[in-house]
Amino acid sequence: MLAVHPQAREAAPFVLGVSAAYGLFSGLFLGRAMALWAVARRAARPALAA
């Protein structure tokens, strides 16, 4: 978009929107990675005798 409308980089709503989108997706990816890591750690533990 900036190639076609370079003035958009100075518009506060555009900058805030893009920053929020990057933050949202980073948080989603981090949360998913942490959940998968927790599952892998639980699976790696030796099973306790019942």
N, C-alpha and C positions, 0 to 999 in steps of 0.2 A: 504494500500500500504506500509506503514511503517513497518508492520509486516514482509513483504517479502523482502523489500529493505530499511533497516534502514539507510543506507547512504544517502538516498534521502532527509532527513531532513536538511542536510548540503548543499544541492545544492540550490543556489540562485534562479534559475528559478522556482523550485518546491515551495519554500517558498513564493515567490512573487505571484505565480499563485494561491496558496491556499488562501493566504491573500486577494487577489483581489476578488476571488470568494466569500469568506465570507463577504467581504464588499459590494459587489454587491447585494447579496441576503438579507443582513440586510437592505440595503437601499430600496430595493423593498418592503420588508415586512413592513418597517416603513412607506413608502409612501402610501401603500395600507391601512394601519391602520389609518393614518391621514385622508385619503379621506373618509373612512367609518365613522370616527368620525365626520367629517364635515357634511356629509349627515344626520347623526343621530341628530346633533345639529339643522340643518335646519328643520328637520321633527318635532322636539320637540317644536319649536316656535309656539305660537298661530297664527292662520291665521288672517291677517289684513283684515278688512272689506273694500271692494272695492267700 
